[in-house]
């Protein structure tokens, strides 16, 4: 049995200093779900289905094999 984890590219930190006009945005990959084999569907298919349901764009998510 394989497991896939859905990772999304998202903002992980935002900093700003309004007095100096300094703004910062840190981006990174973060896991948001773990998917297992189900009746008639593989864990990979379940992960891809979740990404479609969340309307994630290609390149902004990855389904990564865990086990």
C-alpha positions as CSV (number, residue, x, y, z in Angstrom):
1,X,0.0,0.0,0.0
2,X,1.4,3.3,-1.1
3,X,0.7,6.7,0.4
4,X,0.9,10.1,-1.4
5,X,1.2,13.5,0.3
6,X,-0.2,16.6,-1.4
7,X,2.2,19.6,-1.1
8,X,1.2,23.1,-2.1
9,X,3.4,26.2,-2.9
10,X,2.2,28.8,-0.5
11,X,3.1,31.9,1.5
12,X,4.7,30.9,4.8
13,X,5.8,34.2,6.2
14,X,5.0,37.9,5.5
15,X,7.0,40.7,7.0
16,X,6.6,44.4,6.5
17,X,8.0,47.6,7.9
18,X,5.7,50.4,6.8
19,X,8.0,53.1,8.1
20,X,10.8,52.0,5.7
21,X,8.7,50.6,2.8
22,X,10.2,47.2,3.4
23,X,8.0,44.2,2.5
24,X,9.0,40.5,2.5
25,X,7.2,37.4,1.4
26,X,8.6,33.9,2.0
27,X,7.2,31.1,0.0
28,X,7.6,27.3,0.5
29,X,6.2,23.9,0.0
30,X,3.8,22.7,2.7
31,X,2.0,19.4,3.1
32,X,-1.8,19.6,3.3
33,X,-3.1,16.0,2.9
34,X,-2.2,12.4,3.0
35,X,-3.9,9.9,0.6
36,X,-4.1,6.2,0.7
37,X,-5.4,3.5,-1.8
38,X,-9.2,3.3,-1.8
39,X,-11.8,1.1,-3.4
40,X,-11.0,1.2,-7.1
41,X,-8.6,4.2,-6.8
42,X,-4.9,4.5,-6.2
43,X,-3.5,6.8,-3.6
44,X,-1.9,8.9,-6.5
45,X,-5.4,9.3,-8.1
46,X,-6.9,10.3,-4.8
47,X,-4.2,12.9,-4.3
48,X,-4.6,14.3,-7.9
49,X,-8.4,14.4,-7.3
50,X,-8.0,16.4,-4.2
51,X,-5.8,18.9,-6.0
52,X,-8.5,19.3,-8.7
53,X,-11.2,19.8,-6.1
54,X,-9.1,22.6,-4.6
55,X,-8.6,24.0,-8.1
56,X,-4.9,24.1,-7.7
57,X,-2.9,25.1,-10.8
58,X,-0.2,22.8,-12.3
59,X,3.1,23.8,-10.8
60,X,1.6,25.0,-7.5
61,X,1.2,21.5,-6.1
62,X,2.9,18.1,-6.1
63,X,1.7,14.6,-5.1
64,X,4.8,13.0,-3.5
65,X,5.1,9.3,-2.8
66,X,5.7,8.7,0.9
67,X,5.8,5.0,1.5
